[in-house]
Amino acid sequence: QFRKLVDEFLTPEWRVVLRWTDEDPPQRGAWWLGCSASRILVKGKTLLKHLLSEGAEMASRSSYSLFPNLTSLDVSSNSFLASGMQGLVTSLCFPKLTSLNLRANEIGDSGVQALESCTFFPSLASLDISANRIGDTGMQALAACTFFPNLTSLDIGQNRIGAAGMQALASCQFFPNLSSLIVNGNEIGDSGMQALASCSFFPSLTSLNVSQSWIGDAGMQALAACRFFPTLTSLDISLNRIGAAG
């Protein structure tokens, strides 16, 4: 009955919000939402646990996709940690997923390393891994990832990324379609900005946010001399250390 109700009243355009608490776990019938829903916002750690366990069970039987029509998945502000990321990338297959929001899940470098080997998101265009305690090691892992060729938007803001992490990203040749890059709230400094300004692998970049990134005059001078972002239309350099020389 639940499946019939969903099929009749939900369309792929709906954004389904699943809200369960630890005291009110979802019942098995709720998984039929995946048959019709295209966008899901997940709230509650218990739901995440059930989601991963259900996906693992189905994946063990075949190449089953738990949510075959899913295009947007928001699991921000939960408690995924690195172990949750490992479960996500090995248990669930989302062939149509274009947007993945993992913000504020404390996944750390290990979580990004798990994402590096993920082949289940072939259509991914937008990735938000901001506020996850990711450092240079995590960025080096992401920069080595070859499975997201369609990525157009990347948010790595409010992490622990330094100059080495930005140097790794600036050397990445696997995101040729990247148009939006958010780096705010990291400590990339002048060296990180200089590395990014010398990057020729993001020719489609239209929006760049490097606010609160410890950038000074040297970094700004490097950016001003950059000739690799001809399509840039939006630039946020607020709350840095840029003086008159910059």
C-alpha positions, 0 to 999 in steps of 0.5 A: 500500500505504501509503495502504491501511494508513493507511485501515485503521488510523488513525481521525480521533481519532488524533493523528499525530506526524510526525517526520523529520530533515533526513537522513531526509526524508518520502517522497511516500506519507506525504502520504496521512496527511492523508486520515485524520488529524485531528491532526498534530504537525510536527517537523523543518524538512525536513517543513515544507518538503515540506509547503508545497511539496506544498500549493503544488503541489496548490493550483495545480491546483485548490482541493484541500485537502491535509489535508481532515480536519485539525482540529489542527496543531502546528508549534511550535518550528520555524523558520518565520520570516515566509517560512514563514508566507506559504507556510502561508497561501497554499499550504494549505487546512484547512477543518476546522482548529480549532487552530493552534499556531505557538509559537516560530517567529520569525514576527515582525510580518510573519508576523502580517501574512501571517496577517491576510489568510488565508481558509483557516482558516474554523473556527479556534477556538484560535490560539497565536502566543506566543514569536514576536518579535511587536510592536505592529505585528503586534498591530495586524495581528491586530486588523484580521483579520476571518477568525477569527470563531470564535476562542475561545482566543488566546495571544500570550504572551512576545512584544514587545507593548507598550501600543499593541499591547494598545490595538489588541487592545482595540479589536478587534471581530472576536473576539466569542467569545474566552473565553481570552486569554494575554498573559503575558511582554509589556511592556503596562504600566499603559497596556496593562492600562487599555486591556484593562480598558476593552474591551467586545468580549470579553463571553465571556472566562473566562480571562485571563493577564497575568502578567509584564506590567509591570503596576503599581497603576494597571493593577490598579485599572483591572482591579478597576473593569472591568465588561466581563468578567462571566464571568471565572473565572480570572485570573493577575496574578502576577510583576507590580509590583502594590503595596498600592494595587493 
